[in-house]
Amino acid sequence: MDSATDPNIIKEDRVPVTVSAPPSTGIQQGVGESPSSSTSPAAPSRYESQKRRDWNTFLQYLKNHKPPLTLARCSGAHVIEFLKYLDQFGKTKVHITGCPYFGHPNPPGPCSCPLKQAWGSLDALIGRLRAAYEESGGRPESNPFAARAVRIYLREVREGQARARGIPYEKKKRKRPSVTTSAVGVNVSAVAATQGVDYGGGRGGTAGNLGTATTTTSL
């Protein structure tokens, strides 16, 4: 599914980035020549860009919090408040208990149930924020995004949305691929005579111990 129409993607404002032009070196490049002396920095990956936007959004949330919060005072409870705040931007229909479509994976018609953030989007968001917190100098043992309360909240959201939308989240067992082995006939007495294998009676008694010199087996 295209990311532009994916209802599970959190809608966020883009952070404007200003890139200044590099100073001129005074060297005029000829037509068809490649810039060997100056190389442009590699563009950040999609994950890194999304992680930076998520981090800036969370910092702005702390700044606008009443009363304002600092990152050092942020706890797992504040992270849960942030996740609930994001529900107003969600695009996933989550049916309430009294809705006739509760537990219906494909409702045949519209309803007035609220739109929320999908569990998968919240889980991915917390993963990015947890990494951004430690990359910004935070200690892993004090990471509010890894708090037990946050994990419990995400599990409750997953289970609640599974019941409301009729979506099972159990992992499916992977089927082991069947392997077909072709039988290959091997003359045991010939192999034993060649490799000098002693089955109890020396080389001369090999065939007698196995019962016949033409006995075959399959690998």
Secondary structure, 3 states (H helix, E strand, C coil): CCCCCCCCCCCCCCCCCCCCCCCCCCCCCCCCCCCCCCCCCCCCCHHHHHHHHHHHHHHHHHHHCCCCCCHHHCCHHHHHHHHHHHHHHCCEECCCCCCCCCCCCCCCCCCCCCEECCHHHHHHHHHHHHHHHHHCCCCHHHCHHHCHHHHHHHHHHHHHHHHHHCCCCCCCCCCCCCCCCCCCEEEHHHHHHHHCCCCCCCCCCHHHHHCCCCCEEEC
